[in-house]
Amino acid sequence: MTNEETIENGYGDALSAPFWQAAKEHKLLLQQCGNCSHFQFYPRPYCLECQSDDVSWVEASGKGTVYSQTTVHVQVSPDFNPPYTVVLVELEEGPRLLGHVSEGEPAIGDQVTIDWNEREDKPPLPVFSVA
């Protein structure tokens, strides 16, 4: 699927389309600066560290540490039935990514790995399981 097809299908914009395309293959992508090697997420047209526009998408390890967590008791999306745990994960590469926990009961400091929540007619969402 091209960036244009991804955007037309409602799966993002020109900056985030590569992320969603990779998610369909269960790959986690982050942007990395070609000038200073800084990793970043969410996508931007320039590096937050050095302001270079030499940013490209690279595959991330999908491993990280729970930085923060909360339990959601109100249904805010048809994709998730409460209660469920939402975690802010600091990825090995540095950026933090928000997601819910698919398996396990995490605590701050726990190691987690990426997993994917399949959705009908949409790309999967990244979720985490306790390592």
N, C-alpha and C positions, 0 to 999 in steps of 0.2 A: 504494500500500500504506500503510495507516495504521500509527501507532506500535504499536498493539495487535497487528496482523497481523505486523509485523516482529518483535516480541518473541516471539509464539507460534511463529514459524518459526525461532527460535533465533539471530537475528541481532543480539542485543544486549539491552539493558535500556531502561527508560524514558528514561534520560539519553542513551544512545548511539544510539537508534533513528534520529534524524534524520541522523546521520552515515552510517549504513548505507543508508538510503533514498537519500541523495544519491549515494553510491558507485555504486549501481545505474545512475545516470545519468552516471557518470564525472565527478562534481563533488566537490571536496574542500571540506568545511565545517569551520570552526573556530567556537568560541564567542567572542563579543565582548561586553564589558561596555558597557551603555548609559550608565553613570555616568562611567567613567574611560577608556573606549575600549580597554582592555587586551584583547589576544587571548590565548586559552588553549586548550590541548589536553593532555590528555584532558578529556572533559566533566565538569563539576561543576555543582551547583545554585547556586553563588555565584562571584563574582569572587575570584581569588586575590590580586589587587592591593589592592582596596578593600573586599572582603567584601559588596558589593552583590549582591542577588539579581536584578538587572536584566541578565541575560545572555541573549543570543540567538545563533542560528546565522547565519553569513554565509559566502559563498563566498570561498575563498582563491585566491590566484594560482596555486598549484601549483608555484611556483619557490622554490628555496632553494640553500643551500650545504652541502656535506658537512662536517659537524662532526667525525665520527668514522666509522671503518669497521672491519670484520673480515671474514674469509672463514670460512664455515661448511663443515666437512668431514664432519659427521655428520648423517644424516637425522633431523630432529626433527618433520617434518610431511610427510604425503603430498603436500602442495601444492608442495613444493620438493625438487628433486633436487640433492644436493651434487656438487661444491662450488658455492657461490654467495656473493655478497658482500652483506653487510648494512651499511646506512649509517644513521647518525643525521644527519638533515638539519635544519638550522636554516632554517625557512621565512622568506620575506621579511617575514611578519607578526610573527615573533618566536618562536612555539612551535617545539619540536623534535619531529620525527616519525620513528619507526623504520620502515624498510622495506628490501626487498632491491632490488638493481639488476637491471633487465631488460635493459639494453643499455649497453655501454661498460665501461671499467675506471676507476672513480673514484679520485681521490686527495683527501686532506683539502684543503679549499678550493675544489674544483671546483664549478661551477654545475650543478645538476640540475633536471629538471622531472618532474612527476608523470605517471605512466602507470598503467594498471590491469591487474591479473592476473585474468582471468576464471576463475570457478570454477563447476562444475556445481552447481545447486541452492543456491548461496550467493551473497551479494553479492561483487563483485570486491574484491580487496585492493589498497591503494595500493602501487605500486612506483615506482622512480625510474630515469630514464635520464640519462646525462651530456649536458648541453646543448651 
